[in-house]
Amino acid sequence: MLVLGAVVPILFMISNSFKTLRDSYTTMLNLIPIHPTVNNYLLLNKQINLLGLTWNTFFMATIVTIGKLLTGLLTAYAFRSYQFKGKIIIYLLFVATIFVPFTIVMIPNYLVISKLGLLNNILGVALPQLCDATGIMIFLKTMEKIPNTLIDAAKIDDIPNRKIFFNIVIPILKPSIVSVGAIFFINSWNEYVWPTLILKDKASFTLPLALQNYISSEGGTNFPLAMALSTIMVILPLIIYLIFQKYILNSISNSGLK
């Protein structure tokens, strides 16, 4: 029953995105369209440049994901491999940022992005999100499971830290990198509040902004078009989650996060 409760709404959304306006009201609950059509997607692309909005969302989510993975991996490796003064305090400060509400940092971030001239720019959305304490915690927990003897043997052989990181640590962490990267990408793809503050030009919108703006302007009258836009927004994160579901769940459970 739980699976049906999750799957049926998705099928309902996809089905109605391929229906005509008339069929969407007369056969709304039918999961198989009587007169299937792709005109909703074609019309939507003409009205709001659907391909451009999808690219904006993909580009932003990709930048954020790569940035979080790089900062997370490098920071976790520093905590794992180096001893320095105040190490525990610095780590706890990183962890503490998880509990800081977004509303507290929203205005300072906005002012910085404004000063940098990145308003109405996808880079302005991505820049404040290039580091994530959750990723650091997960990668650090995974790195702690790497045998010290393996790292020590590499150091005895005078292998530089750069090569240890890329040739030993990264291959071992591949499952965690894939799973955490998928989580970061999905979260960034669905981001709404922060892009709303930065992006005012419709040409620079991401899909969540376009969906809200379209439903508000149309008043929800053209149901199939709204379902088509919703499908485009949901389908890629859904596919990513289904592909990497096992890795995501294993990564969360192994890191001790709930």
Short mmCIF file of the C-alpha atoms (twelve columns), coordinates in Angstrom:
data_MODEL
# 
_entry.id   MODEL 
# 
loop_
_atom_site.group_PDB 
_atom_site.id 
_atom_site.type_symbol 
_atom_site.label_atom_id 
_atom_site.label_alt_id 
_atom_site.label_comp_id 
_atom_site.label_asym_id 
_atom_site.label_seq_id 
_atom_site.Cartn_x 
_atom_site.Cartn_y 
_atom_site.Cartn_z 
_atom_site.pdbx_PDB_model_num 
ATOM 1   C CA . MET A 1   0.000   0.000  0.000   1 
ATOM 2   C CA . LEU A 2   2.840   2.375  0.776   1 
ATOM 3   C CA . VAL A 3   4.392   1.696  -2.626  1 
ATOM 4   C CA . LEU A 4   1.077   2.364  -4.367  1 
ATOM 5   C CA . GLY A 5   0.708   5.587  -2.424  1 
ATOM 6   C CA . ALA A 6   4.054   6.743  -3.792  1 
ATOM 7   C CA . VAL A 7   3.750   5.426  -7.350  1 
ATOM 8   C CA . VAL A 8   0.127   6.280  -8.233  1 
ATOM 9   C CA . PRO A 9   0.546   10.099 -7.932  1 
ATOM 10  C CA . ILE A 10  3.581   9.938  -10.218 1 
ATOM 11  C CA . LEU A 11  1.712   7.841  -12.782 1 
ATOM 12  C CA . PHE A 12  -1.250  10.213 -12.489 1 
ATOM 13  C CA . MET A 13  1.016   13.194 -13.211 1 
ATOM 14  C CA . ILE A 14  2.759   11.572 -16.187 1 
ATOM 15  C CA . SER A 15  -0.504  10.255 -17.632 1 
ATOM 16  C CA . ASN A 16  -2.257  13.632 -17.538 1 
ATOM 17  C CA . SER A 17  0.738   15.334 -19.120 1 
ATOM 18  C CA . PHE A 18  0.001   13.342 -22.294 1 
ATOM 19  C CA . LYS A 19  -3.749  14.099 -22.341 1 
ATOM 20  C CA . THR A 20  -5.656  16.796 -24.155 1 
ATOM 21  C CA . LEU A 21  -7.282  19.514 -22.055 1 
ATOM 22  C CA . ARG A 22  -10.710 17.950 -22.569 1 
ATOM 23  C CA . ASP A 23  -9.551  14.442 -21.662 1 
ATOM 24  C CA . SER A 24  -7.749  15.707 -18.566 1 
ATOM 25  C CA . TYR A 25  -11.088 16.742 -17.086 1 
ATOM 26  C CA . THR A 26  -13.327 13.977 -18.407 1 
ATOM 27  C CA . THR A 27  -10.873 11.091 -17.811 1 
ATOM 28  C CA . MET A 28  -8.609  12.599 -15.168 1 
ATOM 29  C CA . LEU A 29  -8.285  9.405  -13.122 1 
ATOM 30  C CA . ASN A 30  -7.485  7.168  -16.097 1 
ATOM 31  C CA . LEU A 31  -3.807  6.269  -15.955 1 
ATOM 32  C CA . ILE A 32  -3.751  5.408  -19.663 1 
ATOM 33  C CA . PRO A 33  -4.552  8.394  -21.952 1 
ATOM 34  C CA . ILE A 34  -7.348  7.741  -24.452 1 
ATOM 35  C CA . HIS A 35  -5.894  10.180 -26.995 1 
ATOM 36  C CA . PRO A 36  -2.209  10.464 -26.078 1 
ATOM 37  C CA . THR A 37  -0.392  13.560 -27.336 1 
ATOM 38  C CA . VAL A 38  2.952   15.294 -26.873 1 
ATOM 39  C CA . ASN A 39  1.511   18.693 -27.786 1 
ATOM 40  C CA . ASN A 40  1.578   19.777 -24.150 1 
ATOM 41  C CA . TYR A 41  5.362   19.525 -24.065 1 
ATOM 42  C CA . LEU A 42  5.759   21.255 -27.434 1 
ATOM 43  C CA . LEU A 43  3.418   24.085 -26.427 1 
ATOM 44  C CA . LEU A 44  5.129   24.435 -23.073 1 
ATOM 45  C CA . ASN A 45  8.513   24.752 -24.765 1 
ATOM 46  C CA . LYS A 46  7.170   27.582 -26.940 1 
ATOM 47  C CA . GLN A 47  5.576   29.420 -24.020 1 
ATOM 48  C CA . ILE A 48  8.355   29.260 -21.435 1 
ATOM 49  C CA . ASN A 49  11.415  27.842 -23.267 1 
ATOM 50  C CA . LEU A 50  11.259  24.505 -21.504 1 
ATOM 51  C CA . LEU A 51  14.625  23.342 -22.853 1 
ATOM 52  C CA . GLY A 52  16.325  26.504 -21.590 1 
ATOM 53  C CA . LEU A 53  14.798  26.175 -18.121 1 
ATOM 54  C CA . THR A 54  15.804  22.523 -17.940 1 
ATOM 55  C CA . TRP A 55  19.356  23.426 -18.896 1 
ATOM 56  C CA . ASN A 56  19.457  26.186 -16.235 1 
ATOM 57  C CA . THR A 57  18.349  23.710 -13.582 1 
ATOM 58  C CA . PHE A 58  20.758  20.996 -14.727 1 
ATOM 59  C CA . PHE A 59  23.676  23.433 -14.957 1 
ATOM 60  C CA . MET A 60  23.034  24.851 -11.476 1 
ATOM 61  C CA . ALA A 61  22.563  21.420 -9.888  1 
ATOM 62  C CA . THR A 62  25.724  20.085 -11.559 1 
ATOM 63  C CA . ILE A 63  27.885  22.989 -10.367 1 
ATOM 64  C CA . VAL A 64  26.572  22.698 -6.816  1 
ATOM 65  C CA . THR A 65  27.046  18.917 -6.785  1 
ATOM 66  C CA . ILE A 66  30.632  19.062 -8.062  1 
ATOM 67  C CA . GLY A 67  31.467  21.888 -5.660  1 
ATOM 68  C CA . LYS A 68  30.054  20.068 -2.632  1 
ATOM 69  C CA . LEU A 69  31.803  16.831 -3.559  1 
ATOM 70  C CA . LEU A 70  35.183  18.515 -4.003  1 
ATOM 71  C CA . THR A 71  35.012  20.570 -0.805  1 
ATOM 72  C CA . GLY A 72  33.578  17.638 1.129   1 
ATOM 73  C CA . LEU A 73  36.236  15.171 -0.001  1 
ATOM 74  C CA . LEU A 74  39.173  17.541 0.482   1 
ATOM 75  C CA . THR A 75  37.980  18.699 3.903   1 
ATOM 76  C CA . ALA A 76  37.263  15.163 5.088   1 
ATOM 77  C CA . TYR A 77  40.707  14.018 3.923   1 
ATOM 78  C CA . ALA A 78  42.325  16.889 5.817   1 
ATOM 79  C CA . PHE A 79  40.512  15.878 9.008   1 
ATOM 80  C CA . ARG A 80  41.397  12.224 8.389   1 
ATOM 81  C CA . SER A 81  45.065  12.569 7.553   1 
ATOM 82  C CA . TYR A 82  46.434  15.683 9.274   1 
ATOM 83  C CA . GLN A 83  46.906  16.667 12.896  1 
ATOM 84  C CA . PHE A 84  46.608  20.382 13.588  1 
ATOM 85  C CA . LYS A 85  45.716  22.661 16.459  1 
ATOM 86  C CA . GLY A 86  41.992  23.082 17.073  1 
ATOM 87  C CA . LYS A 87  41.084  20.189 14.779  1 
ATOM 88  C CA . ILE A 88  38.154  18.966 16.903  1 
ATOM 89  C CA . ILE A 89  36.798  22.488 17.417  1 
ATOM 90  C CA . ILE A 90  36.939  23.255 13.695  1 
ATOM 91  C CA . TYR A 91  35.183  19.983 12.909  1 
ATOM 92  C CA . LEU A 92  32.450  20.714 15.449  1 
ATOM 93  C CA . LEU A 93  31.978  24.162 13.911  1 
ATOM 94  C CA . PHE A 94  31.462  22.509 10.522  1 
ATOM 95  C CA . VAL A 95  28.912  20.145 12.056  1 
ATOM 96  C CA . ALA A 96  27.163  23.046 13.817  1 
ATOM 97  C CA . THR A 97  26.413  24.716 10.467  1 
ATOM 98  C CA . ILE A 98  23.906  21.925 9.780   1 
ATOM 99  C CA . PHE A 99  21.687  23.351 12.523  1 
ATOM 100 C CA . VAL A 100 21.851  26.962 11.300  1 
ATOM 101 C CA . PRO A 101 18.480  27.878 9.690   1 
ATOM 102 C CA . PHE A 102 18.682  29.106 6.123   1 
ATOM 103 C CA . THR A 103 16.818  32.294 7.076   1 
ATOM 104 C CA . ILE A 104 19.807  33.407 9.175   1 
ATOM 105 C CA . VAL A 105 22.324  33.283 6.316   1 
ATOM 106 C CA . MET A 106 19.877  34.219 3.561   1 
ATOM 107 C CA . ILE A 107 20.281  38.006 3.771   1 
ATOM 108 C CA . PRO A 108 24.109  38.012 4.149   1 
ATOM 109 C CA . ASN A 109 24.400  35.626 1.196   1 
ATOM 110 C CA . TYR A 110 22.097  37.816 -0.868  1 
ATOM 111 C CA . LEU A 111 24.152  40.933 -0.111  1 
ATOM 112 C CA . VAL A 112 27.387  39.169 -1.101  1 
ATOM 113 C CA . ILE A 113 25.899  37.877 -4.352  1 
ATOM 114 C CA . SER A 114 24.532  41.341 -5.097  1 
ATOM 115 C CA . LYS A 115 27.950  42.952 -4.517  1 
ATOM 116 C CA . LEU A 116 29.513  40.393 -6.853  1 
ATOM 117 C CA . GLY A 117 27.005  41.304 -9.569  1 
ATOM 118 C CA . LEU A 118 25.632  37.759 -9.789  1 
ATOM 119 C CA . LEU A 119 21.932  38.498 -9.424  1 
ATOM 120 C CA . ASN A 120 19.850  36.889 -12.194 1 
ATOM 121 C CA . ASN A 121 22.750  34.498 -12.714 1 
ATOM 122 C CA . ILE A 122 22.843  30.750 -12.172 1 
ATOM 123 C CA . LEU A 123 26.320  31.145 -10.675 1 
ATOM 124 C CA . GLY A 124 24.806  33.415 -8.032  1 
ATOM 125 C CA . VAL A 125 22.509  30.561 -7.020  1 
ATOM 126 C CA . ALA A 126 25.317  28.009 -6.941  1 
ATOM 127 C CA . LEU A 127 28.112  29.971 -5.245  1 
ATOM 128 C CA . PRO A 128 26.836  29.962 -1.601  1 
ATOM 129 C CA . GLN A 129 26.060  26.241 -1.825  1 
ATOM 130 C CA . LEU A 130 29.483  24.895 -2.791  1 
ATOM 131 C CA . CYS A 131 30.209  23.468 0.651   1 
ATOM 132 C CA . ASP A 132 28.060  21.160 2.765   1 
ATOM 133 C CA . ALA A 133 28.832  19.845 6.251   1 
ATOM 134 C CA . THR A 134 26.702  16.743 5.693   1 
ATOM 135 C CA . GLY A 135 28.976  15.632 2.869   1 
ATOM 136 C CA . ILE A 136 32.036  16.234 5.015   1 
ATOM 137 C CA . MET A 137 30.597  14.070 7.795   1 
ATOM 138 C CA . ILE A 138 29.666  11.212 5.480   1 
ATOM 139 C CA . PHE A 139 33.025  11.203 3.695   1 
ATOM 140 C CA . LEU A 140 34.929  11.418 6.976   1 
ATOM 141 C CA . LYS A 141 33.026  8.461  8.417   1 
ATOM 142 C CA . THR A 142 33.827  6.463  5.301   1 
ATOM 143 C CA . MET A 143 37.491  7.468  5.277   1 
ATOM 144 C CA . GLU A 144 37.859  6.407  8.906   1 
ATOM 145 C CA . LYS A 145 37.150  2.840  7.766   1 
ATOM 146 C CA . ILE A 146 40.199  2.857  5.493   1 
ATOM 147 C CA . PRO A 147 42.967  0.883  7.308   1 
ATOM 148 C CA . ASN A 148 45.684  3.141  8.709   1 
ATOM 149 C CA . THR A 149 48.258  0.578  7.564   1 
ATOM 150 C CA . LEU A 150 47.284  1.233  3.944   1 
ATOM 151 C CA . ILE A 151 47.841  4.981  4.243   1 
ATOM 152 C CA . ASP A 152 50.981  4.548  6.345   1 
ATOM 153 C CA . ALA A 153 52.478  2.106  3.822   1 
ATOM 154 C CA . ALA A 154 51.927  4.638  1.054   1 
ATOM 155 C CA . LYS A 155 53.606  7.370  3.096   1 
ATOM 156 C CA . ILE A 156 56.566  5.097  3.890   1 
ATOM 157 C CA . ASP A 157 57.001  4.634  0.143   1 
ATOM 158 C CA . ASP A 158 57.188  8.450  -0.135  1 
ATOM 159 C CA . ILE A 159 53.971  8.653  -2.123  1 
ATOM 160 C CA . PRO A 160 52.748  12.285 -1.909  1 
ATOM 161 C CA . ASN A 161 49.401  13.046 -0.297  1 
ATOM 162 C CA . ARG A 162 48.019  14.153 -3.643  1 
ATOM 163 C CA . LYS A 163 48.552  10.687 -5.115  1 
ATOM 164 C CA . ILE A 164 47.323  8.956  -1.956  1 
ATOM 165 C CA . PHE A 165 44.135  11.001 -2.180  1 
ATOM 166 C CA . PHE A 166 43.448  10.418 -5.868  1 
ATOM 167 C CA . ASN A 167 44.866  6.887  -6.315  1 
ATOM 168 C CA . ILE A 168 43.891  5.244  -3.016  1 
ATOM 169 C CA . VAL A 169 41.199  7.192  -1.169  1 
ATOM 170 C CA . ILE A 170 38.996  8.236  -4.094  1 
ATOM 171 C CA . PRO A 171 38.677  4.707  -5.593  1 
ATOM 172 C CA . ILE A 172 37.717  3.301  -2.179  1 
ATOM 173 C CA . LEU A 173 35.135  6.062  -1.692  1 
ATOM 174 C CA . LYS A 174 33.485  5.682  -5.116  1 
ATOM 175 C CA . PRO A 175 30.191  4.232  -3.764  1 
ATOM 176 C CA . SER A 176 29.921  7.043  -1.212  1 
ATOM 177 C CA . ILE A 177 30.794  9.663  -3.819  1 
ATOM 178 C CA . VAL A 178 28.093  8.357  -6.145  1 
ATOM 179 C CA . SER A 179 25.430  8.213  -3.433  1 
ATOM 180 C CA . VAL A 180 26.233  11.585 -1.849  1 
ATOM 181 C CA . GLY A 181 26.512  13.166 -5.288  1 
ATOM 182 C CA . ALA A 182 23.050  11.861 -6.171  1 
ATOM 183 C CA . ILE A 183 21.608  13.340 -2.965  1 
ATOM 184 C CA . PHE A 184 23.278  16.698 -3.618  1 
ATOM 185 C CA . PHE A 185 22.058  16.778 -7.220  1 
ATOM 186 C CA . ILE A 186 18.447  15.955 -6.300  1 
ATOM 187 C CA . ASN A 187 18.381  18.558 -3.515  1 
ATOM 188 C CA . SER A 188 19.864  21.227 -5.785  1 
ATOM 189 C CA . TRP A 189 17.497  20.357 -8.625  1 
ATOM 190 C CA . ASN A 190 14.504  20.868 -6.327  1 
ATOM 191 C CA . GLU A 191 15.827  24.055 -4.698  1 
ATOM 192 C CA . TYR A 192 13.202  26.801 -4.656  1 
ATOM 193 C CA . VAL A 193 13.611  29.471 -1.944  1 
ATOM 194 C CA . TRP A 194 17.170  30.632 -2.673  1 
ATOM 195 C CA . PRO A 195 16.769  30.744 -6.490  1 
ATOM 196 C CA . THR A 196 13.580  32.774 -5.949  1 
ATOM 197 C CA . LEU A 197 15.640  35.500 -4.271  1 
ATOM 198 C CA . ILE A 198 18.412  35.549 -6.884  1 
ATOM 199 C CA . LEU A 199 16.622  34.904 -10.181 1 
ATOM 200 C CA . LYS A 200 14.118  37.535 -11.306 1 
ATOM 201 C CA . ASP A 201 14.425  37.267 -15.085 1 
ATOM 202 C CA . LYS A 202 12.217  34.464 -16.417 1 
ATOM 203 C CA . ALA A 203 14.930  33.452 -18.875 1 
ATOM 204 C CA . SER A 204 17.195  32.545 -15.956 1 
ATOM 205 C CA . PHE A 205 14.534  30.625 -13.996 1 
ATOM 206 C CA . THR A 206 15.015  27.054 -12.838 1 
ATOM 207 C CA . LEU A 207 12.209  24.506 -13.195 1 
ATOM 208 C CA . PRO A 208 10.765  24.859 -9.643  1 
ATOM 209 C CA . LEU A 209 10.475  28.624 -10.146 1 
ATOM 210 C CA . ALA A 210 8.976   28.178 -13.603 1 
ATOM 211 C CA . LEU A 211 6.402   25.712 -12.267 1 
ATOM 212 C CA . GLN A 212 5.256   28.036 -9.482  1 
ATOM 213 C CA . ASN A 213 5.221   31.044 -11.794 1 
ATOM 214 C CA . TYR A 214 3.306   29.171 -14.482 1 
ATOM 215 C CA . ILE A 215 0.661   27.824 -12.108 1 
ATOM 216 C CA . SER A 216 0.225   31.269 -10.556 1 
ATOM 217 C CA . SER A 217 -0.112  33.058 -13.901 1 
ATOM 218 C CA . GLU A 218 -2.365  30.443 -15.475 1 
ATOM 219 C CA . GLY A 219 -4.428  29.947 -12.333 1 
ATOM 220 C CA . GLY A 220 -4.196  26.195 -12.795 1 
ATOM 221 C CA . THR A 221 -6.649  26.303 -15.720 1 
ATOM 222 C CA . ASN A 222 -4.511  24.330 -18.144 1 
ATOM 223 C CA . PHE A 223 -4.047  21.180 -16.108 1 
ATOM 224 C CA . PRO A 224 -2.170  19.055 -18.721 1 
ATOM 225 C CA . LEU A 225 0.477   21.766 -19.218 1 
ATOM 226 C CA . ALA A 226 1.028   22.012 -15.465 1 
ATOM 227 C CA . MET A 227 1.386   18.235 -15.300 1 
ATOM 228 C CA . ALA A 228 3.840   18.276 -18.221 1 
ATOM 229 C CA . LEU A 229 6.022   20.848 -16.465 1 
ATOM 230 C CA . SER A 230 5.799   18.892 -13.215 1 
ATOM 231 C CA . THR A 231 6.846   15.720 -15.034 1 
ATOM 232 C CA . ILE A 232 9.914   17.387 -16.522 1 
ATOM 233 C CA . MET A 233 10.866  18.681 -13.082 1 
ATOM 234 C CA . VAL A 234 10.408  15.326 -11.323 1 
ATOM 235 C CA . ILE A 235 11.513  12.742 -13.844 1 
ATOM 236 C CA . LEU A 236 15.314  13.249 -13.794 1 
ATOM 237 C CA . PRO A 237 15.689  13.258 -9.961  1 
ATOM 238 C CA . LEU A 238 13.380  10.254 -9.839  1 
ATOM 239 C CA . ILE A 239 15.515  8.320  -12.334 1 
ATOM 240 C CA . ILE A 240 18.706  9.244  -10.464 1 
ATOM 241 C CA . TYR A 241 17.219  8.134  -7.154  1 
ATOM 242 C CA . LEU A 242 15.978  4.823  -8.573  1 
ATOM 243 C CA . ILE A 243 19.379  4.065  -10.105 1 
ATOM 244 C CA . PHE A 244 21.409  4.924  -7.010  1 
ATOM 245 C CA . GLN A 245 18.845  4.092  -4.309  1 
ATOM 246 C CA . LYS A 246 20.901  1.238  -2.848  1 
ATOM 247 C CA . TYR A 247 24.027  3.375  -2.608  1 
ATOM 248 C CA . ILE A 248 22.128  6.297  -1.054  1 
ATOM 249 C CA . LEU A 249 20.572  4.165  1.680   1 
ATOM 250 C CA . ASN A 250 23.827  2.359  2.408   1 
ATOM 251 C CA . SER A 251 25.736  5.618  2.597   1 
ATOM 252 C CA . ILE A 252 23.282  7.154  5.066   1 
ATOM 253 C CA . SER A 253 23.162  4.053  7.268   1 
ATOM 254 C CA . ASN A 254 26.940  3.591  7.252   1 
ATOM 255 C CA . SER A 255 27.547  7.215  8.178   1 
ATOM 256 C CA . GLY A 256 25.336  6.911  11.241  1 
ATOM 257 C CA . LEU A 257 23.002  9.678  10.026  1 
ATOM 258 C CA . LYS A 258 19.254  9.334  10.436  1 
# 
